[in-house]
Amino acid sequence: MDIVALLSDPAAWAALITLIVMEVVLGIDNLIFISILSNKLPEHQRTKARRIGISLALVMRLGLLSTLAFIVGMTQTVFSLPWHGMIGQDGKPIFELDFSWRDIILISGGLFLVWKATTEIHEKVDPHETDTLLDVKGKVITNFGSAIFQIILLDIVFSIDSILTAIGMTDQLPIMITAVVITVIIMLIAADPLANFINNNPTVVMLALGFLLMIGAILIADGFGVHVPKGYIYAAMAFSAGVEALNMMVRRRQVRKAAADDNTRH
């Protein structure tokens, strides 16, 4: 009867649509990471890695939804450092030194994302093997197992962020589950086209790595209680993507013009 009541409630439908949009936006970060990591695998393993990674994200999200009391408890303080953050103009600390399990996971995930994005950028900028700490060529085995392991690590971070967002928007478990399942289906459909697009456009790879670097920094800040509005983050990402789209159009026109001029000469 509760399900029937939800189906006939316009507010429930509005909450579902809003939550799906929010979950899709949050899922973009997860999808970009999976796409970049899977593209480093042999071609015949890429699709399989993406599907496993996204399926694991679904399993984790549904598992977390089945333990809502545990998830809510993750926001309770586990330990505090014996210092106080700098005081802002509002008289409150700029950052917090009281840490919950959620904060610890966000900071750990953010540090991993910053490290991963930095090493990938280093590899793109300097493709020659060196002895520096950031050079992962020949030091980290980029095989199927290691790729899935890294995807799982970030799936955990993004899943917790996703479920806490869902809990903050509605208290109806059926709406949360429906939104999560629909979002993951959308991610499964978009995974291959997005990964292929990133793989076929080298400059987009660097832009995506820049996004991951920024997201990692935001996760670390969030873990320290510095909450950056998500709207600003995604507006910046959309603006950057728009500029890169214009650059791609310019490059394609230049290639066509050069080809046309070459044909005219011959």
Secondary structure as UniProt FT lines:
FT   HELIX           2..7
FT   HELIX           10..38
FT   TURN            39..40
FT   HELIX           43..65
FT   TURN            66..67
FT   HELIX           68..73
FT   TURN            74..75
FT   STRAND          77..80
FT   TURN            89..90
FT   STRAND          98..100
FT   HELIX           101..125
FT   TURN            133..134
FT   TURN            137..139
FT   HELIX           144..169
FT   HELIX           173..200
FT   HELIX           202..223
FT   TURN            224..225
FT   HELIX           230..265
//
